[in-house]
Amino acid sequence: MALRDRLDLGLIESWRQGKRPMWPWHRRSREESLARRAAAHESIEKSIGRLDGERWSDRRKVLVSALDRASAGSRSSSPQIASHDRWAGVVSVLKAYIAITKPRIIELLLVTTIPTMILAAGGWPDLSTMIAVIIGGTLAAGGASTFNSVYDRDIDRVMQRTAHRPVASGLISPRAGLIFGLALSIVSVVVLWWWTTPLAAALAGVAILAYAVGYTVVLKRRTASNIVWGGAAGCMPVLIGWAAVTGSLSWAPVALFFIVFFWTPPHYWPLSLRYREDYASAGVPMLPVVAEPRTVMRHIAGHSLAMVAASIALIFLAPMGWVYTIAAIVLGALFLAEVARLWVSVSRGLADPAPMRLFHGSITYLATLFFAIGIDPFVGSPLL
């Protein structure tokens, strides 16, 4: 076979395998690029099908003609594609920066903060104060979570559950994430200081440092009790909300603090049981990684009992009415029943004890309990 024939067939095979660009590709979404490339390949394949038995010069003309048609189609739509790609790029970046703040955690924190403010005010708090706490609290939680995502990017890449996170996957650089987290944190403290109280702002600053440094840097990779003490940062929103309304603290917000404090381990340890191998491969000494499942269940049961006790104590410290009282008793009993179910499943050595049932149930418990806290001031007088 002549050299020019071998070169021509090699070029055809390269086009078939997509190893060489058929025209200058503009930046576009992966799906659109693949669709347009497939259409062009189909056109070329049809042309290649007519090449058998033709001279080299004829084959070349057919190929050039097919490429010209494909390129013309690309050029005709390139302005629209470029415009679409710009907007797609902006949306992608915005989604990445929202994801780095861990919105689901923020939602859960707001679920505890707003009812706390209602309880502190004995009704609806001042609207401007509530808005400031929502904005400031969201920014504070987002800033702390951003610092966590930046610092933990190495172990996030190892764990299947977290490999898609923006910093771990390379969508956001560590430097950009650090600047973003710092900006969120500073603005959150300023908002709370200016529109609420200095105590609320100071507590927000403590919460950010506790999560970003205390938990993420110091505790998470060093101790199996990481989530116990590190989870204290997640309890701070109830103190922030109370301080924003009253300018001080009392035993009632302390009880709310301990409800969330003792709730945190029974919420996260079932998740760690489910993804035990992920945490082990990343070298994170979560309790389910370093201890036997039965030991983990003893700790879950102990914290759950303490959580229910703190929820009952609030009845006497706030004091609370009949709506919250009934909710605390019923929800506490259901929570302990689910803990008992998981303990039995673990003790029997079941292959899948379904720990995520407790994980999801714990979210329902906390949301419903604080919903009762929020409506209790509006329905009747305190029992005590």
N, C-alpha and C positions, 0 to 999 in steps of 0.2 A: 504494500500500500504506500502511495506517495506521501511525503511528509505533509503536504498541504491537506491531504485527505485525513491523516491522523490528527492534525491540529483542528480540523473542522469537526470531526467526530468528538474530540475531547471537549471542544467548546459546547457542543450540543449536550453532552453528558453533564457538564458543569451547570448549564442552564436547567437541566432536568432536576438536578439535586439541589439547586438553589445556592450553590457555592459562590456564584459571582452575581453582582447586581446587574439587572437588565437595564436599569436607568437610575438616575440619582433619586434615591428615596428620600422624601421629606420626613421629618419626625411626625409620627402619627401614632394612634393607638395600635396596640399589637393586633387586635382583631381586624382592623381595617387594612393594615399592612398585609396580613396573611390572606385576606379575601382578595385584595387586588393582585397579589402575587399569584394566587391560584388561578385567577382569571387569565392573567398573562401567560402562565405556563400552559393552560389549556389551549390558548391560541397558538402557542409555539408548537405544542405537541401535534395539533392538527396539521400545521405546516410541515413538521418533520415527517408525518405520515405520508406525505406526497414526494419524499426525497429519493425513495428507493429507485435505483437505476438511472438517476439523473447525474449529469456532470457536476463537477465541483462548483463551477461558476453558477449553474442554475440553483444549486442548493443554497449558495450564499445569497442570491437574490431573494429567494423565498424567505430566508431567515431575516434578512434586513427588512423586508416588507412587513413581516409579523411584528418585529420590534418597533418599527415606525408607528404602526397602528396602536400598539400598546402604549408607547410613549406619548402619542397624541392624546389618548384618553386620559393619561395621567396629567399632562399639562393643562388640559381643558378644565380639570376640576381642582387644580392645585391651589387657587386662591381660596376656594371654599374649604379645602382640606386644611390649609394653613390656619385659617380663622378658627375652624373647629378644633385643631390641635392646640391652639393657644388657650382656648377656653377649657379644653380637657386638661391641659397642663395645670392651669390655675385651680381647677376643681380638685385635681389629684393632690396638689400641694396642700390645699386647705383641709382636705380629708386627713392627710397625714398629720398635720399639726393638731387637728382635733383629736385624732386617735392617740397621739402621744400623751395627752392629758388624762387618758383613761376615763371617758365620760360616764361609764357605768358606776365607777366608784364615786364620782361627783354626785350622781343622782341619789345614791344611797346616803351620802352625807347630808344632802339637802332634805331628805326624808326625815332625818332626825333633827335638823336645825330649825325648820319652820314650826313644827309643833312645840318645840322647846320655847320659841319666842312667844307663841300664843299662850302657853302656860305661864311664862314669866310676866306677861302683861295682864293676865286674867281675862283675856279676850283678844281682839285684833290689835296688834301693835301698830305703831305709827308706820304709815305706808312707806315713807322715805327710808326709815330705818330698815324695814324688811327688804326693800329693794337693794339697799347698800350691803346688807348681810348676804343676800343671794349672790350679788355680783362679786363682792369681796371674798366670800367663801368659795365660790366657784373658781376664781382666779388662784386663791391660795392652794386649793386641792389640786388644780391643774398644774401649778408650778411645782409642787412637791412630787407629783406623779411624773412630771417631765424629767426632773433630776433623777428619779428612780430609773426611768427608761434609759437615760444616758449612761448612768453608772453600770447598770445591769445588762448592757447590750451584749457582753460576751457570753453570759449564761443564757440570755434570751435566744441567742442563735443556736444553742445546743438543744434547748427544749422545744419539742414539737408544738406545744400549746402557745408559745410566745415567739416563735421564729419569724412570724409575719409582722411583728411590731416595727414601726417606722425607722427607729434608729438601728435596730438589729438587722433589718433587711436592707439598710443603706438608703432609704428614701429621704431621711433627714440626717445630716452629718452631726457628729457629737458636739462640735463647736456651735452649730446653729441651734441644736437642742438646748445646750447650756445657756446660751443667750436668751432664748425664748423662755426657759424656766425661770431665769433670774428676773426677766421683765415682768412675767406674771406675778411672781412673788412680791416684788417691790410695789407694783400697782395695787395688789390686794391689800397690803398693809396700809398704804396711803388712803385707799378708799375707806377702809374701816376706821382709821384714825380720824379722818376728816368728817365723815358722815355718821359715825356712831360714837364709840367711846375709845379712849386710849387703852383701856383694859382689853377690849375686844381685839384691837389691833395687835397688842402685845401677845395675846394668846394665839393669834393667827401666826405671828412670827415664830413662836415656840413650836407650834404644830408643824410648820414647814421644816424647821431644823430637826425636830424629833423624827420626822419621817425620812427626810432626805439624808441626814447624817446618822442619827441614832439608829434607825432601823436599817436603812439601805447600806450604809458604809460599815457601821460598827457591828451590828447584831446579826444580820441576815445570813452571813456566810460563816459565822463563828459559833453559834449556839442553837440548840434545838428549841430553846425558849424564845427564839427570835420574834415569832408572831405574837407572843404574850406581851412582851414589853414594847415591841415595836408597834403593836396595835393600839397603844395608848394615843398615838397621834390621830388615829381615826375617831377617838372619843372626844377630841377637842372641840368639834363643831357645836356640841351641846353647851359647852362652857362659853364659847364665843357668842352664840345666839342669846344666851341668858345675860351675859355681860353687856351686849349691845343694847338690850332693852332696859336693864336696871342699873347698869354701871357698876355692879358689884356681883359677888357670888354668895351662895348660901348652901344649906345642906341639900335642898331639892336638886340643883344642878349636879351636885356631887353624886347623888343617887343615879341620876340619868347617865353620868359619866361611867359609873360602874356597871350599869346595865349593858352599855355598848362594850366596855372593857372585857367583861366576862363572856359576852356574846361572840367576840371576835375569834377566839380559838375554836369553839365548836362550829363556827362558820367555815374557817379555812382548813382545819385539819381533815375534814372529809374530802375536800378538794385535793389535799396532799396525798390522801390515801388513794384516790383515783389516779393521780398522776405521779405516783411514788417513783417509778422508774425515770421519769423525766427529771425530777428533782435530784435523784441520785446521780444521773449521768452528768448533771450540771454542777455537782459538788455542793449542793445546798442542803445543810443538815436539818431539814424540817423534821419534826418529831416522828412522823410516820416512816421516815427514811432510816432513822437511827434506833428506833424502838419497835418492839413487837406490836402487832395490831391490838392485842388485848391491853397492853400498856397505854396505847393511844386512847382506847375507849375509856379507860379509867380517868384519864385526864379530861376527856370530853365530858364525861358524866359529872366530874367535880366542878368544872367551869359552868356547866349548864345549871346545876343546882345553885351555884352562887349567883348566876344571872337571874334566875327566878326569884331568889331571895331579895336581890336588889330591886327588882320590879315590885315586889310586895312592900318593901320598905318605903318606896315612893308614896304609897297610899297614906302613910303616916307623916311623911316629911313635907309634902307639898301644901296641904293635904289634897287628896283626889276624891272625885265623886264616884257614883255607882257605875257609870259607863266604863271608866278605866279599871275599876276594881274587878268587875266581871271579866273584862278583857284580859287583864293580867293573870287571873286565876285560870281561865280556860286555855289561853294561849300557852301559858307555862306548862299546864298538864299535857297538852298536845305535843309540845316540844320535847318534854321528858319521855313521852311515849315513843316518839321517833328515835330518840337516843337509845332507848331500851331495845327497840327493834334492831337497830344497827349493831348493838352490842351482842345480841343473840346471834345474828348472822355471822359476825366475826368469830364468836366463840365456837360456832359449828364448823368453821373453816370453809365456808362457802366460797366458791371461785369468784363470784361477784356479789359481795354483800350490799351492793347498791348504795355507796356512801353519798352519791350526788343527791339522793332524796333528802338527806339531812341538810346538805349544802343549800339546795333550793328552798327547802322548808324554812331554813333559818332566815332567809331574806324575807319570806312571807311573814314570819313571826315578827321581825323587827319593824317592818313597814306597817303591819296591822297594829302593833302595840303603840307605835308613835302616832298613828292615826287616831287611836283612842285618846291619847294624851292631848291631841290637837282639838278634839271636839268636846272633851270633858268639861272645860270651862263654860261651855254654852248650854249645857243640859243639867240643870239641877245644882244643888249646893254640895260642898264636901261632906263626906260621911262622918268625919271626925271634927 
